[in-house]
Amino acid sequence: MLCDDDAACIAASQEIEPQLRPARRGDYQAMRNIAFCMWDGCDGAVEIDRKGSCAWRRRIARLKRADRNDETHYARCVATGN
């Protein structure tokens, strides 16, 4: 995590870090949260990694639970070449 003393960054870091393991195990919401944070940095808590975010989005799009919002995010990835 990238936080120094920024309260928003620290809060985002504390929320996202525990979701890494469930995301890797296929937890739908955790995967969405990780993808979102990798896309925008989550107040500086993680390094922006658009290709990594899109890899998560691709995985999410393949799930039966994926919804229109997931499809929209994945389409954004395709459109931006990530």
N, C-alpha and C positions, 0 to 999 in steps of 0.2 A: 504494500500500500504506500501511497505517496504523501500522506498527510504530515503536516508540521503541527501547527497549533490552531488551525482553522476548525472551528466547532462543527460546521456543516460537513466538512470532509471527514472528520473523526466519526461523526454520527453515521455517515454513509458507509464508512469502512466497517464499523461495528455491525451494520446490518447486512452487508454483502459478503463478508468473509465466511460466516457460517453457512452460506448457501452454496459454496463451491462443491463440497462433497455431495450433497443431495443432487445438484445439477449434473454432476458426472455420473450419478446413478440413474439419471433419467427423470428426476422430479420436474414436472412441467413448469410450475411456477418459479422454481429456483432457476431453471434454464432461461426463462424469460427475463428474470431479474438480472442475471449475469450478462445476457446479451444486451440488455438496455444499458447497463453500466459500462460495458466495453465500448458501446457506441458513443456515449456522451461523457464518460469519465466520472459520473456520479460525484459531482462537486469536488473533483480532484482526488477521490479515494483510489481510483485505479487509472492506469495509463490507458488512453484512448487507443483502441485496437479495432478498427472497423472490419478488417478481414476476419479477426477472431469472432467479433460480434455476428458477422454474417454466417460464419460456420455454425454457430449456435442456432441462428435463425433457420438455416437450412435443416438442421436436425429437428427443430421444433415443428417446422412446416410438414414434416413427414409423419408427425404424430396424429392419431385419430382425434385427439382433443384440440388440435390446432383450430383456431377460429379466424374470422375475417381480419382481425387486427394482426394476427400472426402472418397471414398472407400478405397484408399490406407492408409490414416490416420487411419481409423477405423480398417482396417486389422492389422495395427501395434499395435493398442490397444489390439486387441484379441490375437495377437502373444505374447505380453508381459504380458498377464494375468491381464490387467487393465480393 
